[in-house]
Amino acid sequence: GSMEEEWGVLMFFMNRKGDRGGRGGEAEKLIVFGPKRNRRGAELKVMSGVETKSPGTFTRGIREKTSSEKGFDTDRIVFKDDELSYALGKQGTTRKKLEGAAGAILQYVGHVAFIAGTGKERKRAREYVTWLLAQRRGSVTITNLGSRDDATEMHIPENCKGWVTGNRGSELRRMEEETQTYMFMALDERGEERLIIFCHNPGSKVAPHGRMAAERLVNEMIQEKLRDDGGRGRGGGRGKDSRSPSRRRGRSDSRRRSPSRRRDSRSRSRRR
């Protein structure tokens, strides 16, 4: 089925000789064949579905867990009641965004987030979830980006911040989805606000996904705003990769502006 295609595994139900299975007996066993990572992804998705139908099947009495294993393993974060829907997002968009940016497997089984991957992948995913939940309470402070290999920071001109983020973050969410990244405004150690683009994939000058692709889209929005304002302000965001001081500029012909943005620009040009 679709789950087999999604994870590249083979799945079917079976019973050992002498077992009573099916409707009249004990539960049948679901067997998943494939590489370890793929099997775990499919298993967690099945667990999520079963937990929805029968709450407590896999989460009753479960506790948080942070593994010290550097190789492949699974961590757990237990959500409070009001955190789950926020961390899930509409139709699971927020969960998928964090999962893709971290490069880990992130699946919610009831009120428990299961994070599977290498130690580095799991740590990224845990941090992303923690920062996401912290944003509900106010500004987030993130320091020492120079030690990370998954972040690009951009200093946005003050008169462009609202335009780049959009109404309630709508433009950031659009760019995240398009480039498979995780982006938000955060404070540095001096209390100055900047945009940080997180993703395990650095991207390239031509690739549609990754941090470089997101940076291109942000710079395009800045240039668009400055043109509409008659060129006032600085000439673009100062993008800096956490591991490299070089600035990367580029334009993407594929960027799709939202209808509201297009109407906005046309109405301004008519008023002139």
C-alpha positions, 0 to 999 in steps of 0.5 A: 500500500501507500505506507510501503511505497512511502518507506520502501518496505514490505509489510504483511500480517502473519501468524506463527503455527498454532497462533489464533489470529484474526477476529476470533483470536489474538491480534495478528502480527504485522511483519515489516521487511526492509532496511532498519531506518525504513522499517522504523519509519513504517513501524512508527507510522503504524503505531501512530494510527493504532494509537489514534484508534485505541489510545494508550496502546503504545503510550500508557506509562511511557516516559521521555527518553534521550539516548546516548547512542551515536548511531541509529536509535529512538528518543521520546518527548512527551507533549503536554495537552496544549502542545500537541496540536501546535507541534502537529500543525494543520494536516501535520504540516509542522511535524513534516517540516521539522522532520524534513529539516532535521533529517530525522524520523519524527512521528507523533504517537498519541501525545508522545513524539518519537524521534528516530535517527542518528545521534546528530539527527535526533539532537537536531529534531529535539532542538527544533521541537523545543524552539517551536514550543518556546515560540508560543511563550515569546521571543527565542534566544539562540546563540553560538550558531558558529558551532552548528552546521545546519543554520544560516542567519540573515539580518533583515532590514527593519522596514522589511521584517513584516513583509518577509514574515507575512501575516502571522508568519504566512510568508515564512511558512510558504518559503519553508514548505517550498524549500523544506527548511525551518525558519524563524526570527530569533534573538542573538546574545546581544538581544538583536533579532535576525532570521535563522534558516535551519536545515541539515541540507545546505542546498546549492546555487540551483537546487530548489531545496535547502538553506541556500534556496530559502536564502534566495527567496528571502533576498528576493522578498527584501529586494521586492519590498525595497523597490516598492518603498522606492529603494529606501533601506539596505540592499538586501539581507546579510546572509551568513552560513553558520560554518562559512562567512561567505555571502550567497546571493541568487535569484529563483525564477520559480518563486511563487508569490501569494495572491495577496502579495500580488494584489498588494503590489498592484494596488500600490502601483495604481495609487502611484 
